[in-house]
């Protein structure tokens, strides 16, 4: 796996700690660029069809998978269609290219780098800062979602940015490190494709069940959606995913849908017991 600029090349050396962005670039709807953690990044911003929000709205991160692109995950997920009727800012980060090459996994979720030594966590922080400087963002309603490698990055971010992320909705995600309970509980909607959900040498069925089990044991509220159609994003989950995410607020008790999941959820979704 290719090293980050912050990773040590010699055993015993200290990892370089990246600094937060100091001056944000101009950001608008569509494709944007920034330098974050010494890396050039491209990302897309999508706004509600109703126009630039004039009141505080949620911010949703949508992560693409291994070998994917921002355009690709927008097409495959169909998540942006929610902006026709819902009001939030959608940001689609692009993974880093170093010396013309991508990481084998696109994102740094597999590296044992869990804070300012992880370029993707710094990138997350920088995007929150700069998008909040540009748009009216509700800091209690920042959410993450993504598919496959993007689902892995979603789970990773939820574990290590609990002070900023109110809820997460990974699609075919997982966590590759020893589980350590996050500092704050993060409501999680976990969607995966059942026993045939395998890709990139990963068994996402096993990864899903492991994450769900660990989150449940540590008192997190979890909804699980096992669609049993393999490694893909089932767009019929999108309305339920938004209902789940948008109900959660950072620092407040999880919205647990005590009377049952809303009708916007497909029948294969249920509260994890």
N, C-alpha and C positions, 0 to 999 in steps of 0.2 A: 504494500500500500504506500502510495506516495506521501512524503512527509509534508506537514504544514510548515510555513515559515517559522512557526512557533515551536516546532518539535525539535528536540535535541538530536544531534547526529552522533554524539558520543555518550556512552554509558556514564552516568554520574553527573553529566551536565544538567543545569537547571533549565527547564523550559522557559522560553521567553514569554512574558506576559504582554498581551496586546493591550492597547489603549483604546478607549471609546472614541468614536468620531467626535471631532471638535467643531468642524464647520460642515453643516449639511448642504448637499447640493440642492439645486432647484428640482422639485419633483412635481410631476403632473400625471394625468391619466395617460396610460399607455406604457411604453418601454422607457426605463430609466437606467442610469448607471451611478455607481458610487464606489469609492475605495474604502474597504472595511477590513481591518486586521491585515493591512498591507496587501490585500488582494483586490483586483478589479472585479466588480460584481455587476450583473445585469438583473433587473427585476421589473415586473409589470405591476401597475396599479390600475384597478378597476373601481369605478364609482357607481353608485346607484343610478338607475335610469332617470330617477327624479332630479338628478343633478348633484352638485357639490353640497354635502351636508352643511346645514346652517346651525345645527345643534349637535351635541356629542353623540357619536354612533360607535358601534363596535368595530374592532379591527380584526380581520381574519387572515391568518397566514395559510397559504396553500402550497405544500411542498411537492415537487415532482420526484419521480423515482429514478433508479439507476439507469443511466443512459438516456434519460428523458430531458425534456425542455419545458420552459414555461408555457409555450404555445400548446405543447402536447398534453400537459396535465389539465389545462383549461378545457381542451376538447374532450379528453377521456373522462374527466370528472363531471362535466356539466354543471359544476357548482356555481359558475358565474350567472347561470340563468336565474338564480335566486334574486339577483340584483334588479330584476324587472319589477319585483314587488316589495322587496325588503331593503332596508337602509343600513348598509355597513360599508366599510372600505375593505376591499380585497387586495392583498399583496401577494404576489407570486414570485418568491425568490428564485434566482438561478444559482446553481452550484458553481464553485470556483474552477477556473482553468489556470493551471500553473505550468508555465513553459509550454503552452499549447496543448496540454493534456489535462484530462479530468482525473480525479481520484477514482480508484477502482469502484468505490461505493458512492461516488458523487458527493457525499456529505461526511462529516467527521463524527457521526454517531458511534462508530466502532472504536474510535481512539479513546484511550483512558485520559481524556482531557475534559474537565467538567466545569470550567468557569471561563475566566478571561484568557486561559491558554487554549481554548477551543475557538477557532475562527468562525465556526457557524453560530456559536452562542453569542459571540461579539457582534456578528452580522445581525442576528436577531435583535440584540439590544440597539444597534445603530438604526435599524429600520424602525423600531418602535419610537426612538427619539426623533428621527427625521420626519416620519409620517405624522407624528403628534405635533411637530412644529408647523406642518403644512395644512393638516386637516383637523377638524374637531373630533378627537378620539376619546372615547370613554375608557379611562385607564382601568376601570373595574371589569371591562368586557373585552379583553384581548384573548383570542382563541387561535388554536392551531389545528390543522388537518393536513392530510397528504396520503399518498398511496405508495405501497411497496417500500422502496428506499425512502420515499417521502413519508410513509407511515412510520418507518423506523426513526426518522428525524423528528417526526411529530411526538412520538413517545419519548425520545431522548430530551427534547426541549421541555416537555411537560414535567419530566423528572428534575430538570436542572434550572428551570426558570419559574419555579412555583411562586415567586414573589411578583410575577408579572402576568402569568397565564392563568386565566380563570377556568378554562376547561379545554379538553382536547378530544379530537375525533379521528384517531388513526384508522386508515383503511389498510388491511394487511400489513400491520406494523409489528413492532416487537422491541425488546431491549436486550442488548448483548452483554451487559455487565452484571455483576452481582447486585441483587436488589437491595437498596438501602432506602428506607422510607423517606420520601421527600419532606422538606421542612414544613410544607403546608399540603393539605389534602387537595387533590385535583380531580374533579369529576371527569369521568372518562366514558366516551362512547366508542366501543371497539367493534369494528366491522371486518369480517374476514370470510374467506370462501370455503371453509370446511376442510376435509381431509385432502382434497386435491389442490389446495392452495399452496403450491410449491413453485419457487422461482429463484434464480440466482443462488442456487445451492442452499436455500433456506426453506425450512418447513414452517410456513406461516400459521398453520393450524396449531402446531405445538407452541410457537412463539406467542400466539394470541392467548391460548389457555394459560400459559405461564404468567403473562402480564396480568390477565384478569384475576388469577388466583392471588398474586402478590398484592395487587391493589385492594382486592376485597379483604384480605387478611389484615391489611393496615387501615381499614375503615374508610376507604374511598368509595364514593358512589359510582357504580359502573353499570352501563347498559351494554348488552352484547347483541350483535346482529350477525348471526352465522348464516350466510346466504347460500352456501353449498354449491356455488357455481364456479369455483376456482379462483384464479388470481386475476381479478378484475374489480373495477369500481362499479357497483350496482347503483345506477343513478336514482333508483326508486327510494334510496335511503336519504337522499339530499334534504328533502323537506323535514324529515325527522331529525336529521343531524343538525339542521339549523334550529329547530325547535329546542333541541337539547342544549346546544351551545348557548343560544341567546338567552336561555333562562338562567344561566349561571353567572354569578358575580363574584369577583375576587374578594376574599375576606369575609364572605357571607356563607351561611350554611348552604349545602348543595340543594338545588331544586330537585327533589326526588320523585315528582309525579306520583304522589301518594295514592291517588285514585286510579292510577294506570297510565300507560304511555298514551300520548295524544294520537288521534286517528291518522296523523301524518306519517307515523311509523309503519313500515311494512310488518306483516304478521310474524316474520322470523326474528323480530327484535323483542327482547325482554330484559327486565332488570336482572342482573346477575345475582344469584343467591349464594 
